[in-house]
């Protein structure tokens, strides 16, 4: 069903691959998440990813003290992999 609202655009999906919007959405996300992550990495501030770290540990059922050196290493490794993917 087509919308009759003037502010709605009809998105034509290509037969193969992603639409323009599907390609733009991840680029927009990267544009606003990478700069703060770079600043956090420069400061060694892994608290930027605290929720993601805790969720990852929960998924894999790993009990790691947030004050431990291993938690810090994990946080910095996750931050580095997000900022400088190889």
Beta strands, then each sheet from edge to edge (+ up, - down):
end
